[in-house]
């Protein structure tokens, strides 16, 4: 998902340089939303992985 956000950001930058301000603004908004969702997902999976590793470590 981070790749999608970066790709949309680059496309938005190119669109802004070429003068397509409306499209660029929309793409930036979508890229920010995807980036935030990816950050939240990464944080959730990091916490779940930490808890799983801790549980497995306690069983050993």
Secondary structure as UniProt FT lines:
FT   HELIX           2..17
FT   TURN            18..19
FT   HELIX           21..59
//
